[in-house]
């Protein structure tokens, strides 16, 4: 049996240029991101030490780095985040959600993807 855990980075808010409309290309907007990573630690759970567990700081830093770029589509941003997470060989799958909360006065608009290691 494998020791599988889901590591979650939920509700990270960044300001970035995301979208195809003129205002979205030139003016940064709020984007909320959530990431769920299914992490397989093998036969035993990690010991109570950070060097044995997935360090989610790399995901947060990577997302902040992406915030300096322009993405036309939320789908492309989600793919980039998923690829970042899957660089760790222990990550079996990742789910990424992006939400733009300020597009409409009565709703947020978003995208969610699931990617598996090795696909």
C-alpha positions as CSV (number, residue, x, y, z in Angstrom):
1,X,0.0,0.0,0.0
2,X,1.3,3.5,-0.8
3,X,1.3,6.5,1.5
4,X,-0.6,9.0,-0.6
5,X,-1.5,12.4,0.6
6,X,-3.1,15.4,-1.0
7,X,-1.2,18.6,-0.5
8,X,-3.4,21.7,-1.1
9,X,-2.5,25.3,-1.8
10,X,-5.8,27.1,-1.6
11,X,-6.9,30.6,-2.5
12,X,-3.5,32.1,-3.4
13,X,-4.3,35.5,-4.8
14,X,-2.0,37.2,-7.3
15,X,-2.3,40.2,-9.5
16,X,-1.4,39.5,-13.1
17,X,-2.2,40.2,-16.7
18,X,-4.6,37.4,-17.8
19,X,-7.0,37.5,-20.7
20,X,-7.5,38.5,-24.3
21,X,-9.4,41.8,-23.9
22,X,-7.5,45.1,-24.2
23,X,-7.9,45.9,-20.5
24,X,-6.8,42.5,-19.4
25,X,-3.7,42.6,-21.6
26,X,-2.6,46.0,-20.3
27,X,-4.0,46.1,-16.7
28,X,-3.2,43.5,-14.1
29,X,-6.2,41.9,-12.3
30,X,-6.8,39.7,-9.3
31,X,-6.6,36.0,-9.9
32,X,-7.2,33.3,-7.3
33,X,-5.5,30.0,-7.7
34,X,-5.9,26.7,-5.9
35,X,-3.8,23.6,-6.4
36,X,-4.3,20.1,-5.2
37,X,-1.4,17.7,-5.6
38,X,-1.8,13.9,-5.0
39,X,1.6,13.0,-3.6
40,X,2.8,9.4,-3.3
41,X,5.5,8.9,-0.6
42,X,5.9,5.2,-1.3
43,X,5.4,2.5,1.3
44,X,5.5,4.8,4.4
45,X,4.3,8.3,5.3
46,X,7.0,10.9,5.4
47,X,8.7,11.4,8.7
48,X,7.9,14.6,10.6
49,X,10.6,16.5,8.7
50,X,10.3,18.9,5.8
51,X,13.1,17.2,3.8
52,X,10.8,14.1,3.5
53,X,7.6,15.9,2.5
54,X,6.7,17.8,-0.6
55,X,7.8,21.4,0.0
56,X,4.9,23.4,-1.4
57,X,6.9,26.7,-1.3
58,X,8.2,25.8,-4.8
59,X,4.6,25.9,-6.1
60,X,3.8,29.2,-4.5
61,X,7.1,30.7,-5.8
62,X,6.5,29.4,-9.3
63,X,3.0,30.9,-9.4
64,X,4.3,34.2,-8.2
65,X,6.9,34.0,-11.0
66,X,4.1,33.3,-13.5
67,X,2.3,36.4,-12.3
68,X,5.0,38.5,-14.0
69,X,4.0,37.2,-17.4
70,X,0.9,37.7,-19.5
71,X,-1.3,34.7,-20.2
72,X,-4.0,35.0,-22.8
73,X,-6.0,32.1,-21.4
74,X,-6.7,30.7,-18.0
75,X,-6.3,27.3,-19.6
76,X,-2.7,28.1,-20.5
77,X,-2.0,29.4,-17.0
78,X,-3.4,26.3,-15.4
79,X,-1.4,24.0,-17.7
80,X,1.8,25.9,-16.7
81,X,1.0,25.5,-13.0
82,X,0.2,21.8,-13.5
83,X,3.5,21.2,-15.3
84,X,5.4,23.0,-12.5
85,X,3.8,20.6,-9.9
86,X,4.4,17.5,-11.9
87,X,8.2,18.2,-12.0
88,X,8.3,16.6,-8.5
89,X,8.3,12.8,-9.3
90,X,6.2,12.1,-6.2
91,X,3.2,14.0,-7.6
92,X,0.9,11.5,-9.2
93,X,-1.8,14.0,-10.2
94,X,-2.6,17.7,-9.9
95,X,-5.8,19.7,-10.0
96,X,-5.4,23.4,-10.7
97,X,-8.2,26.0,-10.5
98,X,-8.0,29.7,-11.5
99,X,-10.7,32.2,-10.9
100,X,-11.0,35.8,-12.1
101,X,-13.3,37.4,-9.4
102,X,-13.6,40.8,-10.9
103,X,-14.8,40.2,-14.5
104,X,-18.5,40.2,-13.7
105,X,-20.3,42.0,-10.9
106,X,-22.3,38.9,-10.0
107,X,-20.0,36.0,-10.7
108,X,-16.4,34.9,-11.0
109,X,-15.1,33.2,-14.1
110,X,-12.6,30.3,-13.9
111,X,-10.9,27.2,-15.3
112,X,-10.0,23.9,-13.7
113,X,-7.9,21.1,-15.0
114,X,-6.6,17.7,-13.8
115,X,-3.4,16.3,-15.0
116,X,-1.7,13.0,-14.3
117,X,2.0,12.2,-14.1
118,X,3.3,10.6,-17.3
119,X,0.5,11.9,-19.6
